[in-house]
Amino acid sequence: MQGDDARTSSVGTLAALILLSALKGADLQLLPSSFRAMEHEMGLKPHILGVMALCQGVACAVTGPIWGNLVDCGASRKLLLKVGAGLWGLCTFQLAFTSKVWEMLLLRLLNGAALSMLWPVVQSFIADLTTSKNVGQVCGKVHCAAHFGQVIACLMVVPISEQEIMGLMGWRLALAVVGALSLSVVLFVELAVEEVARSWDSRRFGLLCELRKLAGFFRIRTFCVIVLQGVFGTIPAAAQSFTTMYFQYLSIGNSMCGLITAIRTVGDGIGGALGGYLGDVASSVSPRYGRTCVAMISVTAGSPFVYVVYMAIPREASLGVFFAGILFSMGLFTSWEVPGCLQPMMMNIVPKRHLSSAFSWDVAIVFASGNTLGPLLVGFIAQDIFMYRQTEGSIADMSPELRAHNASALGKALFFSCVIPSLLSAWDSHS
């Protein structure tokens, strides 16, 4: 009976983690899916949209180690899940009714602070629920759930983003719905998550303790490689938040844009689950090199796909289905790295009592670099190098020449923002 109870509690906990990951994925997808609608309604330039992503990234970077420190000190992970989900739900809901840029930036900061809670808490639970034989598969399931949430957001938000529904623009209505769902999941966490009581150790709490731990982490060579891999690998992924906007400038309809992005995200989700499984299999064959080989194959596959999507395929609306197929394949083969290699390796090299802090610092460094540099890099290259021309009018009202010019500028900016970091990431995996 005790074994049955343990299995039931682990299933409920894993279900809650998967649901929260799905909602986090949906929340993160709302901004890139609304880029064009926000440019149209509020007259926001690409670099302002990039700054919004920057605010969220900076907040994640600053607050992530705080959450990790609380977990490692013995704070209730169940309580942290409820607080974080409730806070990001409130911020997302309020964003639906905000029109001032400074208010949106502030709410993005708070939203990022709340979202940064999930990663260290989830990894701590995964370490408790798994063994070395199935850790990749569980990481893959959580990874897949986050991308499922992104798919739902793509399919729901992009087609309605510039339409008025019940007195609200579609992108605002989507924010309100996701915010309300995030608030309601707090109750599910209360009912489903089971956690063994842990004692609070105040001696491990505080900034100095975290900095000492961080210095210790950097003495672990594999940790340094994981961090560099995250930085270089995240810049292209963050830069591609402008992909939907790029397709819209190709005169591909909003519904088709949403479908293309959703198909790519499906590929990412399936690829993540596949990567977790392949990592476990490779590790059983070669415990020392198996997971690294999986990561190297995945990273190396990225650059050819990026070239084909943004440079090789003619910029024509009629090729929407072709774009979707290439992006699905790209997601399928380039998303093995994190669930198949980086997450399980982190759990192997860091003591369990410091695991949440290690994941938090990893995410902090990545968000402070990759997730913030990517969108800013695209905006800078598009505007200042390839002379992207900002406009408040709808794409349908633009001249064909202006549409073609902006599509070319965005495509080239996306290519250069993705391929150079991808090559550096592949070199880091090899070394």
N, C-alpha and C positions, 0 to 999 in steps of 0.2 A: 504493500500500500504506500509506503514511503517513497518507493521508486516511482510509482504512478503519480504521486503528488509532485515529486520533483520534475518529472517530465511535463506535467500539466503547467506548472509554474514557469518552466523554461519556454514552453510553447507560447504562453500568454505574454511573457516578457519579450520574446523575439517578435511576436506579432505587433506589439506596441512600438518596438524599435523600427520595424519595417514601415508602419503607418506614419510615424514621425518623419522618417527619412523621405517618404513619398511627399508629405506636405512641405518639407523643406525644399525638395526639388521643385515643387510647384511654385513656392514663394520666390526662389531664386530665378525662375524662368519668367516671372511676370514682367520684370524690367526690360530685358532684351526683346520680349515679344511685344512690348509697347513703345519701343523706340520711335518708330515712325509716327504713331498716333500722338505721342507727346511732342514730337517736333512739329506736327501739324497743328495741334490744339494750342500748345503753349509757346510755340516759336523757339524751342530749345535747340541749340546748335550741338553737333556731335561731341564737341569737347565738354559741354555741360553734362550731356548724358554719360560721358566717361567719368566725370567727376562724381556723379551719383554712385556709379559702381565703385569708385575710389573710396567714397565715404563708408560704404558697407564693408569694403575690404580692410580699411584701416581699423574700423571698430572690431572686426573679427580678430585682427592681429593683436590689438591691445588687450582685449578682454578674454581671449581664448585661454591664456595661461592662468587667469584668475579662476575660471571654471575648473580647469585641470587641477589646480592647487586645492580647491575645495574638495574634489573627488578623492585625491590622494590623502587628504587629511582625515577622511572618514565621513564627510557630509553625506546625507542621504541622496543617493543618485535618483531615486524616485521623485523626491521633492525638487531636485534640480531640473528634472525633465518637465515637471508641471510648471515651474516658474518660467523656464525658458520658453516653452510653448505658449504660455499665456501672454508673455511679454511680446513675442514676435507676432502673435495674433492681433494684439491691440495695435501695434505699430502698423501692420499691414492694413488693418481695417481703417485706421485714421488716414492713411495715405490716399484712400479712395476719395476723400472729401477735402483734400488739400490742393491749393492752386499756387501758393507762393513757393518759389524755388528754395528759399532758405528753410522753410518748414519741411519740405520734402527731403532736403539734405540732412536735417536734424533727425527726421524719422528714419532715414536710411542708416544713419549712425546707430540709433537705438536698435533697429532691426538686425543689423549686423552683430551687435553685441549679444542679442538674444540667440541668433542662429549659431553663433560660435559655441554655444553650450553643447549642442547635440553631438558633435564629433568626439570629444574626450569621454563623455558619458557613455555613448554607444560602444566605443572601443573597450572601455572598462567592462561593460556587460558581456561583450563578445569574448573577451579573454576568460571570463568565468564560465561561459556556456559552451566552449569549444575545446578541442584537442588539436595537436599538430596535424592530425589526419584530415580534419574537416574545417579548419579555420578559414581556408581560402573559399570554400563553398559558402559559408555563412557570410563572410565579407562580400562575396559576390551577390548574394541575395539582397543584402542591404543596399549595395551599389545599384542593383537592378531596380529596387523600389524607388530610389531617388530619381532615377531616369524615367520611371513610369510616371511619377508626379510631374516631371518636366513635359512628358508627352501630353498628358491631359491638359496642362497649361497651354501648350502650343496649339492644340486642336481647339481649345475653347476661346483663347484670348485673341490670337491673330485675326481670325475671321471677323470678330465683332469689335476689334479695337477702335475703329474709327466710326462706328455706328452709335447712335443714341438709343438707349434702352431704358425705359422707365425714368426718363429725365436725366440719366447718367450716360456719359460716354462708356463704350463697352469695356475699355481697359480699366476704368474706375470701378465698374461693377465687378469685374474679375478680382480686383484687389479686395473688395468688400467680402466677396464669397470666400476667398481663401483665408482671409482674416477670421471670419466667423467659424470656418471649419477648424482652424488652428486652436481657437478658444474651446471649441467643443471637445477636442481630443484630450484635453486635460482630464476630463472625466474618465475617458477610456484608460488613460495611464493609471489613474487611481484604482480602477477595478482590475486591470490585467497584470500590472507589473508586480512581481514578487521579489523582494530583496532581503537578504540576510542582514540583520542589524550589525552595524559596524561602530566601533568606538572612535570618538573624535580625539585626534592628537594635535593639540594646539602648537606643539613644538615644531611641527612641519608646515605651519601656516605662515605666510608672509612673503614679501618681495625678496628678501635676502635669501630665504630658503630656496625660492624658485631660481634665482640667479645662480646659486651654488649648484643646483641640479642641472641647469642649462650648461654650465661650464663642464660638469661631469659628462653630459651627453655628447658634447663636442670632442671629448677625448675618445669617444667610440667612433672608429673610422667609418663603420657601416652607417651610423647615424648621419654623419656628414654627407655621405654619398646619397642617402635617402632624401636629405634636405635639398641638395643641389638638383637631384632628379625632379623633385617636386617643383622647384623654382622654374627650371627650364621647361618642364613638361606642362606647366599650368599656363604659361604665357600664351601659347597658341590656343588652348581651350578657351581662355578668357577673351582673347581677341575675336574669336569666332562668335561672340555674342552679337556682332554686327552682321552675321550672315543673313538673317531674316531681312534686314534693311537692304542688304545687297540684292537679294532676290526681288524685293519690291521695286527697286530701280530697274530691274530687267523687265518690268511690266508684267511680272507674274502676279496673279491675283492673290489677295490676302488669304483666301481659303487654301489655295495651292501652296503658298508660302508656309502656312501653318502645317500643312500635311508633309511638306518636304522636311521641315525642321523636326516634326514628330517622328518621321521615318528614321532620320539620322539618330534621334535620341533613342528610339527602339533598338537600333543597332548598337548604340553605346551600352544600353542596359543588358541586352543579350550577350554582348561581348564581355561585359564585366562579369556576368555569371559564368560564362565560358572560361574567362581568364582565371577566376578563382578555382574552378575545377581543374584546369590545366596546371595551375601552380601546385595544387595538392598532388596531382599525378607526377609531375616533374620532380617534386621534392621527394616523393617516395622512391623514385629511380635514382636521383642524385641529390642527396640532402644538401650538399654544399653549393652546387651550381645550378640545380634545376630551376628554381624560381627566377634566378638572374637571367637564364636563357629565355624564359618566357617573356620577361620584361624587355630584353633586347630585341626580340622579334617584333614585339608590339610597337616599340618606339621607332624602329627603323622603317616600319611600314607607313608612317605618317606623312613624310615629305612628298612621295609620289602622288598620294591622294590630294594633298593641298594644291599641288601644281595643276593637277587635272581640273579641280573644281573651280579655282579662281583665275587661272590663266589659259588653260588649253581648250576648255569647252567654249564654243561661241556664246556670246552674251545675248541669247535669244529666249523669249518667253516660251516658245514652242518646245524647248528642251527641258521643261520642268521635270518630267518623269525621269529623264536621264540623270539630272542632278540628284534626284531622290535616290536612285539606285546606287550612284557612286558614293553618296554620303552615308547610306546604310552600310555599304561595304567598309567604308572608312571607320565608322563606329564599331563595327563587328571585330575589326582586326587591331584597332589602336587603343582599346580600353582594357587590356589585360593587366597592365602594369600595376595599378594600385591594389586591387583585390587579390591578384595572383602572386604578387611579389612584395610590394612595399609594406602593406599592412601586416602580413604574417611575419615578415622579417623584423619589423619593429617590435612585435610581441616576443620575438625570440631573443633580441639583444638587450632589451631594457627590463630591469626588475619589475615585477608586477606592481609593487607598491608605488612605483614612479611612472607607470604606464600612461595614465591620463595626462600628466604633465608633459611627457615626451611627445605624445600626439598633439597636444595643444601648442607646444613650441614649434613643432613642425608646421602645423597649419598657420600659426602666426607669421612665421617667416615667409611661407608661400603666399599668404594673402597680402603681406606687406610688399611683396615683389611681383610674383607672377600674376595674381588675380587683379592687381591694381595697374601694373604696367601694360597688360594686354590691351584693355579698352582704350587707355590713354595713348598707347602707341598707334593704334589704328586711327584714332581721331587726329593725332598730330600728323601722321604721314599723309592721310587723306586730304586734310585741309592745307597744310603748309608745304607739302612736297608735290602732290598731284593735283592741287588746287580744286578740291571739292567745293562746290558752291551751295551754301545753305539757302533754303527757301522755306517759306511758311505755307506755300500753296500745296495742293494735293499733287501727287505724282501724275495723275491723269491729266492735269491742267498744264503740265510742263511740256516744253517743246521736245521733240525727239532728240535733238542735239544735246540739250541739257541733261536729259535722262541718261543718254549714252555716256556723257562726260562724267557724271557722278557715279554711274555704275563702274566705269573704268577706274576711277580714282579709288573707290572703295575696294574693288577687286584686287588691285595692285597693293593697296595698303594691307589688306588681309593676307595676301600671299607673303609679303616680306615680314609681316608681324608674326607669321606662323613658322615659316620654313627655317629661319636662322635659329630661333630657340629650339626647334625640333632637332636640328643637326647637333646642337650643343648637348641636348638631352641624350641623343644616341651615343655621342662620344662619352658622356658621363657614365652611361650604362656599361659601355665597353670597358672603361677604365676601372 
